[in-house]
Amino acid sequence: MLIHEILHSDPVSIREDVSIRDALNTILHKRINGLIVTDKSGKVVGVLAIQDIAGATIPTQFKKNIHMAAAMYRKGFFSESCAAIQDDPVSKHMRKNFVSVGMHDNIMAVTADFLQNDLYIVPVIEKGKLVGVITRSEIKRALAYGMRLKGFF
């Protein structure tokens, strides 16, 4: 199966200078798990997934030691961490090293990338233009198609 057969052709994008708070608002209202990030000219410069935002709220020392995170808990700490990043531009927390695919790439390669890199969203780029995305939903539909599950493709 090729990307053009399964891609979501109406990707949600956000500019790199938008705040994390506004990006999260978009994610929540659109009921998605990630956004394509563009610069002012519309060029794709990154991706921002919900795990990137969540990860930005966790101090580095806690990421390395889960037990420390549990031991250092105090009421209000998470809310303070959220407030500390909410006005940051998306560019500060987005993934700059991201995978992109073309319309004629194979779904197997994308699936392998999803597993290896814990991805939620992959931009589909043709001739330098964003034409769609592959998300976990498209991977699920591809699996349903491959297994001939009626009503899902």
Backbone as CSV, one residue per row, in Angstrom:
resi,resn,N_x,N_y,N_z,CA_x,CA_y,CA_z,C_x,C_y,C_z
1,MET,0.848,-1.168,0.000,0.000,0.000,0.000,0.900,1.240,0.000
2,LEU,0.558,2.204,-0.814,1.338,3.434,-0.912,0.651,4.568,-0.149
3,ILE,1.447,5.555,0.222,0.958,6.680,1.029,-0.238,7.367,0.376
4,HIS,-0.217,7.568,-0.926,-1.319,8.289,-1.577,-2.649,7.558,-1.435
5,GLU,-2.608,6.272,-1.118,-3.832,5.490,-0.952,-4.453,5.652,0.436
6,ILE,-3.700,6.153,1.385,-4.159,6.145,2.774,-4.033,7.495,3.479
7,LEU,-3.319,8.451,2.912,-3.047,9.704,3.620,-4.312,10.485,3.972
8,HIS,-4.188,11.290,4.990,-5.246,12.238,5.356,-4.891,13.532,4.619
9,SER,-5.747,13.953,3.700,-5.393,15.044,2.788,-5.747,16.437,3.300
10,ASP,-6.213,16.541,4.528,-6.545,17.854,5.093,-5.787,18.051,6.403
11,PRO,-4.455,18.214,6.316,-3.653,18.292,7.541,-3.897,19.587,8.310
12,VAL,-3.806,19.486,9.621,-3.913,20.669,10.475,-2.498,21.149,10.750
13,SER,-2.244,22.401,10.389,-0.909,22.959,10.622,-1.020,24.196,11.488
14,ILE,0.111,24.570,12.034,0.192,25.739,12.903,1.549,26.378,12.677
15,ARG,1.604,27.687,12.798,2.894,28.365,12.591,3.791,28.206,13.810
16,GLU,5.071,28.246,13.555,6.068,28.026,14.597,6.089,29.117,15.667
17,ASP,5.518,30.283,15.366,5.521,31.375,16.340,4.270,31.412,17.223
18,VAL,3.350,30.479,17.018,2.136,30.387,17.835,2.510,29.830,19.203
19,SER,1.762,30.216,20.235,2.061,29.752,21.590,1.674,28.284,21.775
20,ILE,2.334,27.645,22.711,2.010,26.267,23.073,0.556,26.179,23.533
21,ARG,0.093,27.163,24.251,-1.301,27.177,24.720,-2.270,27.135,23.531
22,ASP,-2.014,27.965,22.521,-2.878,27.975,21.340,-2.769,26.665,20.552
23,ALA,-1.572,26.093,20.521,-1.392,24.810,19.841,-2.198,23.732,20.549
24,LEU,-2.139,23.689,21.877,-2.908,22.705,22.631,-4.405,22.918,22.424
25,ASN,-4.820,24.166,22.390,-6.229,24.473,22.141,-6.675,23.904,20.787
26,THR,-5.839,24.063,19.781,-6.142,23.514,18.455,-6.219,21.993,18.501
27,ILE,-5.267,21.372,19.165,-5.254,19.911,19.296,-6.540,19.421,19.964
28,LEU,-6.944,20.098,21.010,-8.151,19.683,21.730,-9.415,19.891,20.901
29,HIS,-9.535,21.053,20.277,-10.746,21.348,19.500,-10.861,20.514,18.226
30,LYS,-9.737,20.179,17.629,-9.754,19.372,16.405,-9.754,17.871,16.708
31,ARG,-9.584,17.537,17.978,-9.550,16.134,18.424,-8.483,15.334,17.668
32,ILE,-7.271,15.864,17.700,-6.127,15.235,17.049,-4.995,15.104,18.066
33,ASN,-3.942,14.409,17.705,-2.814,14.211,18.615,-1.559,14.972,18.225
34,GLY,-1.584,15.648,17.074,-0.399,16.363,16.653,-0.673,17.337,15.534
35,LEU,0.274,18.228,15.336,0.167,19.288,14.341,1.423,19.334,13.488
36,ILE,1.245,19.753,12.253,2.384,20.063,11.395,2.740,21.516,11.654
37,VAL,4.014,21.802,11.809,4.468,23.160,12.113,5.116,23.756,10.867
38,THR,4.681,24.978,10.536,5.213,25.659,9.355,5.825,26.997,9.741
39,ASP,6.684,27.500,8.845,7.201,28.856,9.028,6.247,29.839,8.344
40,LYS,6.620,31.098,8.326,5.747,32.135,7.763,5.433,31.919,6.287
41,SER,6.343,31.253,5.574,6.127,31.017,4.140,5.340,29.739,3.856
42,GLY,4.995,28.980,4.914,4.237,27.752,4.742,5.091,26.501,4.611
43,LYS,6.413,26.650,4.724,7.313,25.500,4.647,7.236,24.705,5.953
44,VAL,7.172,23.387,5.838,7.133,22.531,7.020,8.500,22.570,7.702
45,VAL,8.489,22.936,9.005,9.732,23.044,9.763,9.759,22.137,10.991
46,GLY,8.646,21.449,11.258,8.605,20.567,12.415,7.248,19.934,12.600
47,VAL,7.165,19.120,13.640,5.898,18.542,14.069,5.796,18.723,15.575
48,LEU,4.580,18.847,16.034,4.330,18.990,17.466,3.221,18.027,17.844
49,ALA,3.554,17.063,18.677,2.572,16.092,19.142,2.278,16.342,20.616
50,ILE,1.202,15.770,21.075,0.807,15.952,22.465,1.919,15.508,23.413
51,GLN,2.677,14.472,23.043,3.757,14.036,23.929,4.889,15.063,24.005
52,ASP,5.060,15.873,22.965,6.075,16.929,23.013,5.680,18.012,24.013
53,ILE,4.387,18.342,24.025,3.893,19.345,24.976,3.973,18.802,26.402
54,ALA,3.512,17.571,26.579,3.568,16.956,27.913,5.007,16.852,28.394
55,GLY,5.891,16.452,27.496,7.303,16.320,27.862,7.933,17.637,28.276
56,ALA,7.457,18.737,27.717,8.002,20.056,28.059,7.639,20.478,29.479
57,THR,6.630,19.852,30.067,6.226,20.206,31.431,7.031,19.464,32.492
58,ILE,7.775,18.455,32.067,8.510,17.610,33.005,9.965,18.059,33.068
59,PRO,10.454,18.424,34.257,11.871,18.802,34.390,12.798,17.672,33.942
60,THR,13.902,18.029,33.349,14.854,17.059,32.793,15.247,15.988,33.808
61,GLN,15.529,16.387,35.028,15.958,15.403,36.028,14.856,14.383,36.332
62,PHE,13.584,14.770,36.159,12.482,13.839,36.381,12.360,12.854,35.221
63,LYS,12.690,13.300,34.013,12.624,12.413,32.853,13.619,11.269,32.983
64,LYS,14.731,11.558,33.631,15.777,10.554,33.785,15.534,9.635,34.976
65,ASN,14.680,10.071,35.905,14.458,9.301,37.120,12.993,9.409,37.530
66,ILE,12.205,8.430,37.138,10.768,8.436,37.431,10.522,8.446,38.930
67,HIS,11.372,7.775,39.686,11.188,7.725,41.137,11.356,9.111,41.759
68,MET,12.272,9.890,41.204,12.453,11.261,41.684,11.189,12.076,41.414
69,ALA,10.585,11.889,40.261,9.358,12.608,39.925,8.270,12.300,40.947
70,ALA,8.138,11.057,41.321,7.128,10.676,42.309,7.469,11.241,43.687
71,ALA,8.736,11.198,44.051,9.160,11.670,45.374,9.067,13.189,45.510
72,MET,9.254,13.915,44.435,9.282,15.382,44.487,7.905,15.999,44.269
73,TYR,6.877,15.178,44.144,5.531,15.695,43.896,5.093,16.627,45.023
74,ARG,4.474,17.718,44.619,3.797,18.605,45.558,2.599,19.200,44.846
75,LYS,1.579,19.505,45.600,0.343,20.028,45.035,0.627,21.302,44.224
76,GLY,0.071,21.359,43.028,0.214,22.535,42.175,1.416,22.525,41.256
77,PHE,2.332,21.557,41.436,3.559,21.547,40.648,3.273,21.382,39.151
78,PHE,2.369,20.461,38.815,2.057,20.236,37.402,1.439,21.487,36.783
79,SER,0.511,22.117,37.478,-0.115,23.348,36.965,0.916,24.449,36.769
80,GLU,1.854,24.541,37.679,2.929,25.536,37.548,3.793,25.236,36.326
81,SER,4.074,23.960,36.115,4.878,23.564,34.960,4.156,23.891,33.653
82,CYS,2.846,23.658,33.623,2.049,23.993,32.440,2.057,25.498,32.192
83,ALA,1.864,26.253,33.257,1.849,27.713,33.133,3.199,28.239,32.646
84,ALA,4.266,27.575,33.048,5.610,28.025,32.675,5.887,27.908,31.178
85,ILE,5.218,26.986,30.499,5.499,26.802,29.070,4.396,27.333,28.157
86,GLN,3.257,27.706,28.711,2.097,28.013,27.868,2.323,29.147,26.876
87,ASP,3.175,30.098,27.191,3.426,31.209,26.272,4.647,30.984,25.377
88,ASP,5.325,29.868,25.566,6.467,29.544,24.707,5.981,29.377,23.272
89,PRO,6.805,29.767,22.303,6.424,29.498,20.911,6.537,27.999,20.624
90,VAL,5.731,27.529,19.727,5.749,26.128,19.306,7.166,25.710,18.907
91,SER,7.908,26.613,18.286,9.260,26.289,17.807,10.183,25.820,18.929
92,LYS,9.893,26.193,20.150,10.752,25.811,21.276,10.597,24.339,21.641
93,HIS,9.434,23.762,21.392,9.160,22.397,21.841,8.839,21.415,20.718
94,MET,8.755,21.890,19.485,8.433,21.005,18.365,9.617,20.101,18.049
95,ARG,9.336,19.027,17.337,10.391,18.148,16.841,10.911,18.744,15.535
96,LYS,12.167,19.120,15.557,12.776,19.692,14.353,13.349,18.596,13.458
97,ASN,13.748,17.503,14.064,14.222,16.337,13.313,13.034,15.398,13.164
98,PHE,12.321,15.563,12.084,11.105,14.799,11.884,11.193,14.005,10.587
99,VAL,10.395,13.001,10.516,10.307,12.153,9.334,9.226,12.733,8.433
100,SER,9.485,12.771,7.135,8.430,13.110,6.174,8.442,12.048,5.086
101,VAL,7.317,11.936,4.389,7.198,10.945,3.326,6.601,11.597,2.092
102,GLY,6.725,10.893,0.977,6.121,11.330,-0.276,4.935,10.445,-0.617
103,MET,4.190,10.846,-1.618,2.965,10.164,-2.015,3.197,8.711,-2.449
104,HIS,4.373,8.407,-2.962,4.618,7.071,-3.488,5.504,6.219,-2.591
105,ASP,5.676,6.679,-1.343,6.400,5.859,-0.370,5.496,4.727,0.108
106,ASN,6.109,3.717,0.653,5.417,2.510,1.099,4.945,2.662,2.540
107,ILE,3.739,2.226,2.822,3.176,2.313,4.175,3.997,1.497,5.172
108,MET,4.663,0.444,4.731,5.475,-0.376,5.636,6.628,0.433,6.232
109,ALA,7.260,1.261,5.417,8.364,2.088,5.908,7.866,3.089,6.939
110,VAL,6.703,3.682,6.685,6.138,4.648,7.626,5.755,3.957,8.928
111,THR,5.180,2.781,8.824,4.803,2.029,10.022,6.034,1.713,10.860
112,ALA,7.112,1.338,10.229,8.361,1.069,10.951,8.856,2.329,11.665
113,ASP,8.774,3.491,10.982,9.160,4.755,11.617,8.266,5.079,12.807
114,PHE,6.958,4.842,12.685,6.033,5.086,13.784,6.454,4.304,15.019
115,LEU,6.811,3.049,14.811,7.210,2.196,15.927,8.558,2.600,16.505
116,GLN,9.519,2.841,15.638,10.878,3.139,16.083,10.975,4.484,16.794
117,ASN,10.229,5.480,16.328,10.382,6.845,16.834,9.195,7.344,17.641
118,ASP,8.259,6.467,17.998,7.074,6.838,18.776,6.380,8.060,18.174
119,LEU,6.059,7.964,16.889,5.469,9.081,16.159,3.951,9.111,16.293
120,TYR,3.400,10.287,16.152,1.957,10.473,16.092,1.527,11.071,14.764
121,ILE,2.455,11.747,14.095,2.089,12.450,12.872,3.315,12.566,11.966
122,VAL,3.109,12.286,10.677,4.176,12.376,9.681,3.650,13.200,8.510
123,PRO,4.330,14.303,8.167,3.880,15.089,7.019,4.150,14.369,5.696
124,VAL,3.207,14.533,4.782,3.376,14.022,3.420,3.691,15.243,2.556
125,ILE,4.876,15.238,1.957,5.357,16.396,1.201,5.641,15.971,-0.231
126,GLU,5.106,16.737,-1.164,5.356,16.524,-2.593,5.803,17.843,-3.200
127,LYS,6.945,17.813,-3.870,7.501,19.005,-4.520,7.584,20.174,-3.544
128,GLY,7.999,19.887,-2.306,8.184,20.918,-1.303,6.917,21.422,-0.637
129,LYS,5.760,20.863,-0.991,4.472,21.306,-0.441,3.846,20.243,0.441
130,LEU,3.242,20.696,1.524,2.497,19.805,2.406,1.198,19.403,1.709
131,VAL,1.004,18.114,1.494,-0.207,17.642,0.807,-1.064,16.743,1.690
132,GLY,-0.559,16.379,2.845,-1.324,15.532,3.742,-0.492,15.086,4.927
133,VAL,-1.078,14.197,5.710,-0.383,13.627,6.859,-0.730,12.153,6.978
134,ILE,0.149,11.457,7.631,-0.120,10.099,8.082,-0.090,10.162,9.605
135,THR,-1.166,9.699,10.215,-1.246,9.636,11.674,-1.491,8.183,12.064
136,ARG,-1.610,7.965,13.335,-1.903,6.609,13.795,-3.259,6.142,13.268
137,SER,-4.170,7.074,13.028,-5.481,6.708,12.463,-5.331,6.125,11.070
138,GLU,-4.455,6.700,10.246,-4.232,6.150,8.904,-3.553,4.787,8.978
139,ILE,-2.662,4.625,9.936,-2.020,3.321,10.128,-3.091,2.286,10.510
140,LYS,-4.025,2.675,11.399,-5.108,1.753,11.781,-5.964,1.378,10.569
141,ARG,-6.287,2.365,9.734,-7.096,2.082,8.541,-6.338,1.181,7.561
142,ALA,-5.041,1.403,7.435,-4.237,0.543,6.557,-4.238,-0.893,7.080
143,LEU,-4.129,-1.051,8.383,-4.189,-2.390,8.970,-5.553,-3.021,8.715
144,ALA,-6.616,-2.240,8.891,-7.970,-2.750,8.649,-8.125,-3.182,7.189
145,TYR,-7.582,-2.383,6.281,-7.637,-2.729,4.860,-6.881,-4.034,4.608
146,GLY,-5.672,-4.110,5.161,-4.862,-5.301,4.973,-5.509,-6.562,5.526
147,MET,-6.302,-6.397,6.579,-6.982,-7.538,7.202,-8.424,-7.688,6.727
148,ARG,-8.802,-6.861,5.743,-10.117,-6.924,5.127,-11.274,-6.737,6.106
149,LEU,-11.096,-5.824,7.065,-12.169,-5.494,8.010,-13.111,-4.513,7.334
150,LYS,-14.328,-4.892,7.136,-15.310,-4.066,6.423,-15.678,-2.830,7.235
151,GLY,-15.917,-1.722,6.516,-16.403,-0.492,7.132,-15.348,0.432,7.697
152,PHE,-14.066,0.095,7.553,-13.011,0.916,8.139,-12.077,1.531,7.099
153,PHE,-12.301,1.268,5.834,-11.439,1.841,4.788,-12.280,2.282,3.628
